[in-house]
Amino acid sequence: MILLANTLLTTPAQKITKQRCFPMEIAAKGLSPLTKYNAFLDGLNVNAFVKPYGKNLGDQITSDSKGQVKLLFLMNIAYNENFITTNSNQTILNRNKVFELQDPNGVSTLSYIPVLQKPTR
């Protein structure tokens, strides 16, 4: 949920885009053991925003010998403050995001991240 205290930018003519970062812990089981994976959000490669536990941000995602992976995903959401402070165009953020882990053979594991914004007045 995104909440804003500043409601000064409420006219449609103002197009100020901002970013919010939300850290999300993701755990996957039943993957192929010792396999490298790429992370996608809504079809866009987001490997640079994924931190496997015990490693650095952007390091290769590799499942362990049991086929498990734990990582921290830093999801950035760009928004226009007009969408947050009015009831128009709420579909910009009011939809699930598709997070996907894909192995080199193209086999995917999908997860849905619910994203909900609440306008402030």
Secondary structure, 3 states (H helix, E strand, C coil): CECCCCCCCCCCCCCCEEEEEEEEEEEECCCCCCCEEEEEECCEECHHHEEECCCCCCCCEECCCCCCEEEEEEEEEEEEHHHHHCCCCHHHCCCCEEEEEECCCCCEEEEEECCCECCCC
